[in-house]
C-alpha cells in the first residue's frame, strides 16, 4: 500500500510540474520596435502565432481604431505575403503638422502567396505608424486570423479592467509619454545617446532573465517526469515482490 501511494504521489508531482512549466496560450499581439511615444512615429510588429496542428494561417487582417485614427501607415514587404492598405474617410478631419487630413488607414490585410504560417510557427507583420495620438495611453486594434481550412479566429475582445483576460483578446499597443525634447524625429542629443546606451543592457538583461526562467521551467519539468516515473516503477516493483513472497 505504501509503495502504491508513493507511485501515485510521484505521478501527481510530475503532472503538476508539467502544468506549471507549460507555455501560455499564444494570442495575436502588437509590440513596438523600441518606443511608441505619444505624438511620434514608431515601427510596430503584429505577432501572429499558428494555434492549429492541421492548418496554416493564410490571411491576417488588422483593423485600426476609429477613435484615434492614424494618417500614416506603411507596411514592410514580406516574402510570401501580399499586403493591402485600406483607407476610409474620417467623420471629422484631423490636423497634423498644419495639414488637414480627411482620410486615414482603417485596415491592413496580409494574404499569403506561399505556405503562410504553418503549424508550430509564428510570423511578425511590421508597420511604420504615426503620428501616434497624444490623448490616450493605448491603441486597441482588432485582428482577424484566417486559416486555409476556412476557420476564422477574431481577436477583437477588449480587456476589461479588473477582469480575467478574454478568450480572444484584441491586440493592444501601449503608448509611452513623449520626451521633453520633442517626439517628431528631432535631432539627436547627448541625452538621446545616453538613453540608447542604457536601453541595450536593460533589454539584454530582460532577455537573459526570460531565457533563464524558461530553462528553469524546462529543467523542473524534466525532473518532475523523472520523479513520477521513478515512483511508478517503485510501485510496480514493490507489487511484484509482494506477489512473489
N, C-alpha and C positions, 0 to 999 in steps of 0.2 A: 504493500500500500504506500509506504514511504517513497519507494522508487518511482511509482506512478505519479505521485504528487510533484516530485522533483522534475520529472519529464514534462508534466503539464505546465509547471511554472516556467520552465525554460522556453517552451514554445510560446507562451503568452509574452514573456520578456522580449523574445525575438520579434514578435509581431508588433509590439509597442514601439520598439526602436525603429523598425522599418517605417511605421506610420509617421513618426516624428521626422525622420530623415527624407521622406518622400517630397519631391518638388511641389511647389504651389501650382495650382491650376493656372495656366497661362491665358492671358487676355490680350486683345489688341490695345496697345498703349502708345503714348506720344511723349517724347523727351527731347529737350533742346540739345544741340551740339555746343556746349558751352553755356552761355547765358541767354535767357529770354527776358530782356528788360522792358519794362513798360515804356511805350513811346519809341522803341527802337526796332531794329530788324534782327531776325535770327534764322538759323537753319534748324529745322526740327525733323526728327525721324519718327515715322509711324512704324512701329514694330508689330508685324503680323505673324503669329505662330500658326502652324498647321496642327489642329487638335484632333484630326481624324487619322485612323490607321489604314483606311481603304479608299481615300480620295485626296485629290490635290486641290489647293486653292488656285483658282484661275481668274478671279476678279476681286478687286478691292476698291470700295467707294468710300470716300471721306467727305462728309457734309460739313460745311463751315457754319459757325454761329451767325445768326442773322442779327442778334442784338449788339454784336461787336464785329462788324464786317471788316475784312482785310482787303485793301485795294491792290496790294502786290503779292502775288503767289506764283513762284516759279519752281517747277519740278526739275529734278536732276535726271538725266537719261539713265535708264536701267536696261542692261542686256536681258532680253527675253520678255520685256514688257513694253506695251504701248501706253501712252498717257494722254488723257483728255482733260483740259481745264475748262470748266463751265462758269460763265459769269451771268449775273442777274441784275436787273435794275433795282436800285435802292429806293425804298419808300421815302427816305429822307436823305438827300445828298450829303456827302461828307466834304470837309475842307481840310486838305492835307498839304502842308508846306505852301499855303496860299493858293492852292489849286482846288477847284471844286470837282469832286468825284461823284458821278451819278450811277456807277455800277461797281460791283465788287464780285470776287470769286465766291461762288456758292457751293461748288463741288469739284473734287478732283477724282478721276476714275482711272485706275490702272487695270489693264487687261493683258493676260498672259499670251505671248506669241509662241511660247515654248511649253515646257512641262509645268510651269507655275511653281507653287510652293508645295513640294512633295511631303509625304508623311515623315515626321521626325525632323523637319527643318523649319526655319523662320526666314522672313525677308524684311529688310528695312526699306522704307519708301521716304527718301529725303525731300524736303520742300524748303525753299527760302521764302519767308513770310514777313510782312510788315505793312505799314507801321503798326506795331502792337498797341492795343488800347492802353490808356493811362488811368481809366476809371474802374478797373476791375483787377482782381488778383489771379484770375484764371480764365481760360477759354475752354469751353466744353464742346467737343466735336462728336459727331455721330458717324460710326463706321459700319459698313455692311460688307460682310465677307461671304463670297460665293465659291462653292466647291464644284468640281467637274461632274459630280453626281447630281447636280441641281439643288443641293442643300444650301440654304441661305441662313447665315447667323447675323443677327442685328445687334451690334454693340452700341446701344442707344439709351440705356437706363442711367439716369443721373444718380450720383451718390447723395443720399440724404444724411444730413448731419446727425450724429449720434446713433445711426443705424448701421447694420451689417452691410458689407459690400453686396450689391445686387448680383444676380447670376450673370448678366451680360452688361457690365458697366461700360459707360461711354468713356473714350479717351479724354483725359483732362491735362491741359498744359498749364503749369503753374508759372506765373509771371513774377519776376523779381523787381524790386524798386529800381528806378533809373538812377544812374550815378550823378553826383553833383556837377560833374564836368561835361555833362551832355550825353545823349544816347542816340544820336543820329549819324554815327560814323565820324566823330570828331577825331582830330589828330592825336597821335599817341603822346603820352606824357610819362614822366618818371614813375608816377603812381600806377599808370597802366602797366608798365613793365614790372613793377613790384607785385601787382596783383597777379600777373601772368606767372611770375616765377614761383609764387606761393601756391597757386592753384594746382600746378602739376604734382608736387609732393602729396597734396591732400587727396587728389584723385588716385594717385598710386597707392596711398595708404588705404583708401576705401576699397580699391580693387583687391589689395592684398588681404584685407580683413574678410572680404567676401569669399575669396578663394580658400582662406584658412577655415572659415565656417563650413564651406561646402565639403572640404576634405575631412573635417572632423565628423560631419554628419555621415559621410560615406563610411568612415572607419567604424563609427558606432554601429552603423547598420550591419557591417560585416561581422563585428563582434557579437551582435545580437543573434545573427544567424548561427554562428558557431556555437554560442551558448545554448540556443534552442536545440540544435542538432545533437549536441553532447547530452543534453537532458533526455531527449527521446531515446538515444542509443543506450544510455544507462538504464532507463526504464525497461527497455526490451531485454537487456542482458540480465537484469535482476529477475525479470519474469521467467526467463529460461532456466535460471539457476534454481528458482523455487520449484519449477516443474520437474527438473531432473532430480532434485532432492526428494 
